[in-house]
């Protein structure tokens, strides 16, 4: 993928959406964790579920503000 081309804010937002989708069914499986880990590796980021655990509405609002820049 082209995740390395994103800026830091975009990377955080991407991970926020990905994390939200992985836990939407209430089962954060090992496969989903591996997927998140691979995204983090590609983007050279650490994953922090405390930071990424936001309501999707907040993530969407942040995306809208970031797109306005």
C-alpha positions in Angstrom: 0.0 0.0 0.0 1.0 3.6 0.0 0.7 4.2 3.7 4.2 5.7 4.0 3.0 8.6 1.9 0.6 9.8 4.5 1.5 12.5 7.0 1.5 11.7 10.7 -2.1 13.0 11.3 -3.4 11.0 8.3 -1.6 7.9 9.6 -3.3 8.2 12.9 -6.7 8.7 11.3 -6.2 5.7 9.0 -5.3 3.6 12.0 -8.3 4.9 14.0 -10.7 3.9 11.2 -9.0 0.5 10.8 -9.1 -0.2 14.5 -12.7 0.9 14.7 -13.6 -1.6 11.9 -11.6 -4.5 13.5 -13.6 -4.3 16.7 -17.0 -3.4 15.3 -18.2 -7.0 15.7 -16.9 -7.2 19.3 -14.2 -9.7 18.4 -10.7 -8.2 18.0 -9.2 -11.4 16.6 -5.6 -12.3 16.2 -5.8 -11.9 12.4 -7.2 -8.3 12.9 -4.4 -7.6 15.4 -1.8 -8.8 12.8 -3.4 -6.6 10.2 -3.1 -3.5 12.5 0.5 -4.5 13.3 1.4 -4.7 9.7 -0.1 -1.3 9.0 1.9 0.1 11.9 5.1 -1.5 10.6 4.6 -0.1 7.2 3.9 3.4 8.5 6.7 3.1 11.1 4.4 3.8 14.0 3.6 2.3 17.4 0.0 1.4 18.0 -1.7 2.6 21.1 -5.3 1.4 21.6 -5.9 4.1 24.2 -5.3 6.8 21.6 -7.0 5.0 18.7 -10.1 4.0 20.7 -12.3 6.9 19.6 -15.9 7.1 18.5 -16.0 7.0 14.7 -17.8 10.3 14.6 -14.7 11.9 16.2 -12.5 10.3 13.6 -14.7 11.5 10.8 -14.7 15.0 12.2 -10.9 15.0 12.4 -10.7 13.8 8.8 -13.0 16.5 7.6 -10.8 19.1 9.4 -7.6 17.6 8.0 -9.0 17.7 4.5 -9.8 21.4 4.9 -6.1 22.2 5.5 
